[in-house]
Structures are given as C-alpha cells and as structure tokens.
C-alpha cells in the first residue's frame, strides 16, 4: 500500500488514487507532515497557555518590599528562615489602610498567613485574638495575612471572631511566595530586632490533637513563643 | 558489459533507496498495518485503563497516598501489583508509552495524509479527460449499448447532473463528465479530524485539571491546594438547591456561585449538572448535593468573640423510631420520631435511647437495640422502678403492646442525619480548662429536598414538616436541643444553631480539549457524510455511429454500472431488464 510508484510510472487513469502514496523527498514527505503536526500543536499550545482575560494583575505596589538599609544588620541575611531578618512587605489592610512589617521594628510580631477556607486557621484564630488582648500592651503586634481572598469573604469572619489586629490582604500571593509557604496556616514569630525566631508550619494545634486539654497546652505553647519574641 | 554495469548501477540505487532511513521512516508511517497496529495497541491499553483500577486524581503525585492506595490494590492483584505499577497499568492514560503511542498515531496520520494529497489533488484538479480506447474495455465500471434511434442523447442527459466536456475525432465523439469532483477531498477532512481528536486526547491527558470541592452554603473553598497557585481562585457557595419529586427522585440540582480571584469578586453564576459555570478557562460543574448541614456558632461570653463557627456535615444516619403512646382511654400521649441521644455499644449489641417524659410526668426510657449481625432494630421501652406496673417491653417494627396501663406502638424506623464531631469546643465545666472534645450532633425534623429547604441559605422556621432541630450530645449530662436561631448558654460559652445548610459538590475542570473534540467530531461527520452520500463520479464516453461505450470511476458504494444503464435509458436506449446489472469488469 505504501509502494513508491514513481519508478513504474502512473497508469493513464489511476483507479486507486485514494491509496496512492508518493515519495516526494524527505522535505515534502516527512518534514512537511511534521510541520503540519507542529502547527496544530502550536495552535493548541497557544490556546492552552495564552493569558486569560479574567486574570487579575493586582496592585503591584503591595507585596514584598526592600528592607530599609538602616534596619539591616551586618552579617545577617534577609530570609523567612529562623535566625534571619524577616523579609519586609507592604500590604493593604481590610479596613482600607496599609501595614508595613518594618514599621513594627521594636515590637514582637506574629505574622500569621491564613484563609477563611482553611479549617485549622479558623480553629487557631481565637488563640491569637486572646493573645493579642493579653500582650498588646507589652509590645506584641499580630498581622493576619490573608491569602488571596476577597474582602466580602473575610469581613464577616473577622467581625465574628473579634479580630482587632491588622488583617492584611495578600491579593497577589506575592508575600506568601516570598515567605515560601507550603500550606496554611503558617506562622512566623519575629522578635523586636526583626529576626525570625521560629516558623510554625501547619495548624498551631498540630501534634496536640490527642490530648484532652489541647487548648490549654496550645495556649501555653503560644505564650512561650510570644514571651520569647518580646524578650 | 555496459548493460550489466547499468543494471548493477540500478541495483545499487535501489539498495541505497531501501537503506535510506528517511524513506524507511516514511514507509513505516504510511503503512496502514503500522497505523492499525498502533490503534490496536491504544485500544488494548484503553481497555486495561478501564478494567484495571486507576490511581485517583487526588492521590496521583502524592507518594505517601499512592503507596497507601497501592497497598489496597495488593489485596486484589497480589504479587502482580508491583510489576503492574512499574509498567504503569494503574495509571495507563498518563504513562509515557501511552502518550508516545498517541503521538506516533498523530504523526502517522499526518504523514499518510500529506503523502496522498498531491496525487488526489492532481486527480481532482487535472483529471485525465481523454482515455485510451482500451480503457473502455478494461475499466472496472463500464457499459456499452447500441445508439438509440430517438431520444435526447447521452450528452444532453449527462449535462443535467455532470460537468461535461466534449472532443470530436472524425465521426467519434468523446465525452468527459465529472460530478462531485471535490468529494475526493473529504478523505482529508476525515483524516484531519482524526489528528484533531487525537490532539484533543493528548491535550486532555497532558494538561487537564480536575478537582472536587465540597462547599457549605455561605462558605468558600480554594480551587488549588497550593495556596499561591498562579490561577488560584476561591469558589463561594451562595445557595445550593436540590429539588425532588414527591417520590423523592431528584428533579434539579443547582448552585449559585461567586468566584473570587486575586482578592476580588470575579464572577457570579449558577451552575447545574448540564450547564457548568465557566471562568478563566475553568468549568465549575454541579457534581453533588448534600442537604444535611448544621451551621453552629460558639461564642465566648466573657469576650463576646466567636471561638467556633463551622457548618458540620451530618453524613451519618442514626436510627430514629417513630413511636406512639396512648393511655387507657386511647388518648394520644406521644407521637414522635425520636431523636436518640444515649449511645451504648459492645461487641454483642448496639443501643441508642433517650429519656422521654410523657404529658402526665411519667418517665420512660425508649430506645432501639440491635444485636451484632442482625439488621433488625427492636424497640426497647423501659420504665425506672420495679413495681408491677412498670413498663418492660421489646417490640418489633409495626407491633403494638400494652404495659403499665399504656399502649405502645412501634410505627416504624426512620433515621436522622448525625455526625460525631471531634475538637468541638466544650464549656469550661465539661472539660478541664475549657477545651475541646467529641460531641454527637443529630438533626431531627430535617427538611430534605423540598422547595423550602433549598430556597435560601436558611430553612424557614415554619417549614411544612416543622423546623429542623439540632441535638448536641456531650456538652453536659443532658442533650441540648436547639431550633434554628436558638442559643443556649453553658458555662461561659453560648452555643447557637444558626440553621440547616446545604452542601454542593463542585467539580472544577480545565480541559480545553473540549473545543477540539467538537471540531474533530464535526469534521469527522462532515467527511464521512460527503464520502458516503455524495461520492465523486467520473465518466468517459466514446460515441460511435455503431456503439456507445461508457467507462467510469466512482466511490465503493456506488453501483455505477447500474447508473450508466439508467443514463442510457434516459438517453433513449431500449435495454433489457438484466442490462445494467453490475459485472466484475
């Protein structure tokens, strides 16, 4: 069926023209068909990966920002790791204001990345609310960085849970990327010098699930960490 | 000698041509047996992909979850599990060999199509309008007849449906007639359709995305588990609606959604089973509906802050016996589907019961019990005390009995949606330090699938079957029952039942191969319709004073000899009935 008939010459009237294949050289017989396939693949690729009109670019003013030089410490890197200076960021807040992490230098800061859809985030939030009430006057600041949710979803939650510390909106997810989170919630304990003292990944109650007094223990654990960053 | 050299040279050329790797590749790709072999291989692989359990989408890529899933498969496939997993039989459609085979088939079809195109295009655009006289005696479709004495003539008949060209040579007239000449190109449409369909399969396999979300009314869920995925969206369920017939058959499921992206509301839409909501290349399908959710809020009275706000899915069912109790005069003292709050179970039996206080103050303990291995729940009625008139009864479903001056009827057994919830905030008095623990939630009087239940995010209090009632067991020694909007203060906590909520299962898919499937299917249908319903016909005629000869080409399904005979009749020829029957040619 794939016989090369060029050598024998075509009959006067080709009875089986539908079955006839003609070797017309590598370019026309192989490269051209492959280019046809490549063209189809390219068209599909473009349709698959072209920018979507519905994507939100977000306000690029908000996100990670350069840590002011005066706040840098010699020999210390800026990184979201324990022992490093916490990366600075500027974010809009739920109430329409702005919050910049470096403006809180001199205070112990908890940065809690969360979302309302995150069940463990919901469960641990009352502890942060209680801790803020208790330690605010001693210099504790909490920034609840919400990851990419809308105000209309966040606001009822914040009102219900009585959150009175800044709720920052990481609309583009840029701060979450900068802080290299792999899941929610993730909590950073940052001391008065802007140094990350501990990174707590996962729900703050993690590992305490089996105990009958998990809440009390969790509260003690939180208290210990807060007192460390307020030293 | 020179002739021998020439022959030797031709032999070398032929050998060189045979060994040319490009030509060999071309031969392979244009070989129909090769293409059929690939198709058979893909068909077998697809069959295996359907018969052999495949790794669920949610498990794929998670090494630990995959290992757990494979451990379950070992029960079925034993020692074959590892080798089957090694060759990819548990994930056939994502294996490199399956994708390669699809790719090879695409290339094969493309090479085959392009190789055939020049000869077919030439046959369409530059047909042989003159044929040798010998062809009239050798053509597969041929017919001849004596010139009729009268009639319109063959040329006139042909011109009604054919494009006709004529050539005169002496007293012989040659005609060339063509009909549906472009129909030959339909084969390319069909072949291109195959390429498009195969491309659709590749696109679907390689870049398709699917994730199932279960969302309670008022809540939202992210589309991607990775919090900062570039396409991250949150799907908020405003309202889930399930409508059912009086017989309980589902009539309609739909969900009103708000899709958020980048911290902004991006789209509001309604999704149904057949009409998914689309945004940003993703489709949001209504995949499931669940009507029994309880919206619960716990507030710390000392601070006023909410410490717990969840919509719990009551996905279990606990027995709920319908019981009537009448006094000696036949007056009804109790007629209720009981929500049972006391749970006792052992290796031998299960028991669910509760304390019931009748209107006259008489206290009974009513419950259902079942021995392990039995499907029958029996009604147990027990009255505290040890007098002669105290009630001790065990009834089967439908039975009635008198005891202690009362008549008991076990009308039937129903069920109530229920769930055991761990990590539920307990009042300080119920746990050391005011912490969390397990409670049992049961929701009686649920409104299932009625318009009332599905019309809004909250069930109206005056629903036809009564307002739902949430029973919480475990907060204090006695169970707590709350209607929609009701609260109870225990210790320093306030527990509120905000109402019955519904859940929707939303399947989020991104699969742009859909449009390719539509295009490919359309092309395939068009190509086949043209091929089978309007096949090309090409006819040559040689008209001499003594005889008229016809020869022609047509598609396989055309009985062209019969058509030739009909043309001759229309031209005025008088033919026998048998003339025009198809011959072998």
Contacts between the chains, C-beta under 8 A, distances in Angstrom:
chain1	res1	chain2	res2	distance
A	1	B	30	7.6
A	1	B	31	6.9
A	1	B	32	5.3
A	2	B	26	7.9
A	2	B	27	5.2
A	2	B	30	4.0
A	2	B	31	5.0
A	2	B	32	7.7
A	4	B	23	7.9
A	12	B	128	6.1
A	12	B	131	6.1
A	12	B	132	5.8
A	12	B	135	6.6
A	13	B	128	5.3
A	13	B	131	5.5
A	13	B	135	6.0
A	13	B	139	7.6
A	13	B	553	7.2
A	14	B	119	7.0
A	14	B	123	6.3
A	15	B	139	8.0
A	15	B	140	6.4
A	15	B	553	6.7
A	17	B	119	5.5
A	17	B	120	5.8
A	17	B	123	4.6
A	17	B	184	7.5
A	18	B	116	7.2
A	18	B	120	6.8
A	18	B	184	7.2
A	18	B	187	6.3
A	19	B	116	7.8
A	20	B	116	6.5
A	20	B	119	4.6
A	20	B	120	7.9
A	21	B	30	4.7
A	21	B	112	7.1
A	21	B	115	4.2
A	21	B	116	5.9
A	22	B	115	6.4
A	22	B	118	6.1
A	22	B	119	5.8
A	23	B	23	6.1
A	23	B	26	6.2
A	23	B	115	7.7
A	24	B	115	7.7
A	24	B	118	6.7
A	26	B	22	4.3
A	26	B	23	7.9
A	26	B	26	7.8
A	28	B	114	7.7
A	29	B	22	7.9
A	29	B	26	4.9
A	29	B	111	7.1
A	29	B	114	7.4
A	29	B	115	5.7
A	30	B	22	5.9
A	30	B	25	6.4
A	30	B	26	5.5
A	30	B	29	7.8
A	30	B	111	6.6
A	32	B	114	5.7
A	33	B	29	7.9
A	33	B	107	7.2
A	33	B	110	4.3
A	33	B	111	4.2
A	33	B	113	7.3
A	33	B	114	4.1
A	33	B	115	7.4
A	34	B	107	6.8
A	34	B	110	7.2
A	34	B	111	7.8
A	36	B	110	5.3
A	36	B	114	6.4
A	37	B	106	5.9
A	37	B	107	5.9
A	37	B	110	4.8
A	37	B	195	7.3
A	40	B	195	6.4
A	40	B	196	7.3
A	40	B	199	5.8
A	41	B	199	7.2
A	44	B	199	5.9
A	44	B	203	5.7
A	44	B	512	7.9
A	44	B	516	7.0
A	47	B	512	5.8
A	47	B	515	7.8
A	48	B	203	6.7
A	48	B	207	5.7
A	48	B	512	5.6
A	52	B	231	8.0
A	52	B	280	4.7
A	52	B	281	5.5
A	54	B	261	7.0
A	54	B	266	6.1
A	54	B	267	7.5
A	54	B	279	5.8
A	54	B	280	3.9
A	54	B	281	8.0
A	55	B	231	7.6
A	55	B	261	7.2
A	55	B	262	7.5
A	55	B	280	6.6
A	56	B	261	5.4
A	56	B	262	3.0
A	56	B	263	7.6
A	56	B	264	5.9
A	56	B	266	7.2
A	57	B	262	7.6
A	58	B	262	5.0
A	58	B	263	7.0
A	113	B	227	7.8
A	115	B	222	7.1
A	115	B	227	7.1
A	115	B	234	7.9
A	116	B	219	7.8
A	116	B	220	6.6
A	117	B	219	7.0
A	117	B	220	5.2
A	117	B	221	5.1
A	117	B	222	5.6
A	117	B	234	6.5
A	119	B	310	7.7
A	122	B	309	7.0
A	122	B	310	7.3
A	123	B	308	7.6
A	123	B	423	6.9
A	126	B	300	7.4
A	126	B	305	6.5
A	126	B	306	7.5
A	126	B	307	4.3
A	126	B	308	7.8
A	129	B	303	7.6
A	129	B	305	5.7
A	130	B	303	7.3
A	133	B	303	7.4
A	147	B	227	5.0
A	147	B	228	6.8
A	148	B	227	7.3
A	148	B	228	7.2
A	148	B	232	5.5
A	148	B	234	7.2
A	148	B	261	7.7
A	148	B	262	6.5
A	148	B	263	5.8
A	149	B	220	7.4
A	149	B	234	5.8
A	149	B	260	6.5
A	149	B	263	6.4
A	150	B	234	7.3
A	150	B	260	4.3
A	150	B	263	5.6
A	150	B	264	5.8
A	150	B	265	5.5
A	151	B	263	7.4
A	152	B	265	6.6
A	153	B	220	5.5
A	153	B	234	6.8
A	153	B	236	6.3
A	153	B	260	6.6
A	157	B	309	7.7
A	160	B	297	7.4
A	160	B	305	8.0
A	160	B	306	4.2
A	160	B	309	5.7
A	161	B	305	5.9
A	161	B	306	5.0
A	161	B	307	7.9
A	161	B	309	7.6
A	162	B	303	6.6
A	162	B	304	6.4
A	162	B	305	3.5
A	162	B	306	6.9
A	169	B	263	5.5
A	170	B	263	7.9
A	171	B	262	5.1
A	171	B	263	3.2
A	171	B	264	7.4
A	172	B	262	6.4
A	172	B	263	7.9
A	173	B	227	6.9
A	173	B	228	3.5
A	173	B	232	6.6
A	176	B	227	5.9
A	176	B	228	4.6
A	177	B	228	5.2
A	181	B	227	6.3
A	181	B	228	7.3
A	183	B	225	8.0
A	183	B	227	6.9
A	184	B	227	5.5
A	209	B	423	7.4
A	212	B	431	6.8
A	212	B	432	6.6
A	212	B	435	6.8
A	212	B	437	7.1
A	213	B	431	7.4
A	213	B	432	5.3
A	213	B	433	5.1
A	213	B	435	5.2
A	214	B	423	7.9
A	214	B	435	5.9
A	214	B	436	6.3
A	215	B	433	6.6
A	215	B	434	6.9
A	215	B	435	3.9
A	215	B	436	6.0
A	216	B	432	7.4
A	216	B	433	4.0
A	216	B	434	8.0
A	216	B	435	6.0
